[in-house]
């Protein structure tokens, strides 16, 4: 009887582990259909508003289970010099890891490129959802990446503290 009970517990634990893995890595992600015109937007230095840039080869995933699960890849012929003169830089960019099956987005390699200066980060859209910014990074060879990152307002408010003075008022329920 003890062996049967132990076997049941082991099988149940294995099934639960496989289910949790599947739910975290595959189940909640959906591919984002490209519009072809404004999938990649960066905040203009002149207007302070996000503007579409020239891009190709866009692919993206998102999940409605979390505001920071968005990841995208694209290519652009716009040079880093042109982007730097036209769009707002994003300080403190830290790419978040994507699921392994979304193989165009390598957060570790992109992070290294941001550190050594071969990739530059720009503000895609600040507060795309309260406390979360969309960040766009472009490498020297024109490969681009997009992800959502918790900003300083979200980091404080999501921990249950009042919003800092330089942050917008959080919506009800935060």
C-alpha positions in Angstrom: 0.0 0.0 0.0 2.9 2.4 0.9 4.5 1.8 -2.5 1.3 2.6 -4.3 0.8 5.8 -2.3 4.4 6.9 -2.9 4.0 6.2 -6.6 0.8 8.2 -6.8 2.5 11.1 -5.1 5.5 11.0 -7.5 3.3 10.8 -10.6 1.1 13.7 -9.3 4.2 15.8 -8.6 5.6 15.1 -12.1 2.3 15.9 -13.8 2.0 19.2 -11.8 5.6 20.1 -12.6 5.1 19.5 -16.4 1.8 21.5 -16.3 3.4 24.5 -14.5 6.3 24.5 -16.9 4.0 24.4 -19.9 1.8 27.2 -18.5 4.7 29.5 -17.8 6.6 28.9 -21.0 3.9 28.3 -23.7 0.3 28.6 -22.7 -0.2 32.3 -22.0 1.9 33.7 -24.9 0.3 34.7 -28.2 1.9 35.9 -31.4 1.3 39.5 -32.1 0.0 40.2 -35.6 2.1 42.9 -37.3 0.2 46.0 -38.6 3.1 46.8 -40.9 3.1 50.5 -40.1 3.4 51.3 -36.4 4.5 48.1 -34.6 7.8 49.8 -33.6 7.5 53.3 -32.2 10.1 55.4 -30.4 9.6 58.6 -28.4 10.6 61.7 -30.4 13.0 64.3 -28.9 11.0 67.1 -30.5 7.4 66.1 -29.7 7.9 63.8 -26.7 5.4 61.4 -28.3 6.0 57.9 -29.7 6.5 57.9 -33.5 6.7 54.9 -35.9 10.1 54.1 -37.3 11.1 52.3 -40.5 11.3 48.5 -39.8 11.0 45.1 -41.4 10.9 41.4 -40.3 8.7 42.2 -37.3 7.8 39.3 -35.0 6.4 39.6 -31.5 4.8 37.8 -28.6 2.7 39.0 -25.7 0.6 37.7 -22.9 -2.4 39.2 -21.1 -1.2 37.5 -17.9 1.5 40.1 -17.2 2.3 43.5 -18.6 6.1 42.7 -18.9 5.8 39.6 -21.1 5.9 41.6 -24.4 8.9 40.8 -26.6 9.5 41.8 -30.3 12.3 41.6 -32.9 12.7 43.5 -36.1 15.3 45.0 -38.4 15.7 48.6 -39.5 17.9 50.4 -41.9 18.0 53.5 -39.7 21.4 54.1 -38.3 22.2 54.4 -34.6 23.4 58.0 -35.3 20.1 59.0 -36.9 18.1 57.3 -34.1 20.2 59.0 -31.4 19.7 62.5 -33.0 15.9 61.9 -33.4 14.7 59.8 -30.5 14.8 59.8 -26.7 17.4 57.5 -25.1 16.3 55.1 -22.3 18.6 54.9 -19.3 18.7 51.7 -17.3 17.5 49.4 -20.0 17.6 45.7 -18.9 16.2 43.2 -21.4 14.0 40.5 -19.9 14.4 36.9 -20.8 12.0 35.6 -23.4 10.8 32.0 -23.7 13.4 29.7 -25.3 11.1 29.0 -28.3 11.1 32.7 -29.2 14.6 32.5 -30.5 15.0 35.9 -32.1 15.2 37.5 -28.7 18.3 36.7 -26.7 18.2 38.9 -23.6 21.7 37.9 -22.3 23.4 38.8 -25.7 21.4 42.0 -26.0 22.3 43.0 -22.4 26.0 42.5 -23.2 25.6 44.7 -26.4 23.9 47.4 -24.4 26.7 47.3 -21.9 29.5 47.5 -24.5 27.7 50.2 -26.5 27.1 48.2 -29.7 23.3 48.4 -29.0 21.5 51.5 -27.9 18.2 51.7 -26.0 15.4 54.2 -26.7 12.1 55.0 -25.0 9.4 53.3 -27.0 6.5 54.5 -24.9 6.6 55.5 -21.3 3.8 54.2 -19.1 2.4 52.0 -21.8 0.6 50.6 -18.8 1.0 52.3 -15.4 4.5 51.7 -14.1 5.7 49.9 -17.3 7.7 51.3 -20.2 8.1 49.9 -23.7 11.9 49.9 -24.5 13.3 49.6 -28.0 17.0 48.7 -28.6 18.8 48.8 -31.9 22.2 47.2 -32.6 24.9 48.5 -34.9 23.9 46.0 -37.6 20.2 47.2 -37.6 18.7 44.4 -35.5 16.1 45.7 -33.1 14.4 44.4 -30.0 11.4 45.6 -28.0 10.4 44.6 -24.4 8.4 46.0 -21.5 10.2 47.0 -18.4 9.0 48.2 -15.0 9.9 51.8 -14.5 10.8 53.6 -11.2 7.2 54.5 -10.6 6.0 50.9 -11.0 8.9 49.6 -8.9 7.7 51.7 -5.9 3.9 51.4 -6.4 4.0 47.7 -7.1 5.7 47.2 -3.7 2.8 48.9 -2.0 4.4 52.2 -1.4 2.9 55.6 -2.4 3.9 56.9 -5.8 6.9 59.3 -5.9 6.3 62.9 -6.5 7.5 62.8 -10.1 5.1 59.9 -11.0 1.6 60.1 -12.3 -1.2 59.1 -9.9 -1.7 55.3 -10.0 -5.0 54.1 -11.1 -7.5 52.6 -8.6 -6.5 49.3 -7.2 -2.7 49.8 -7.3 
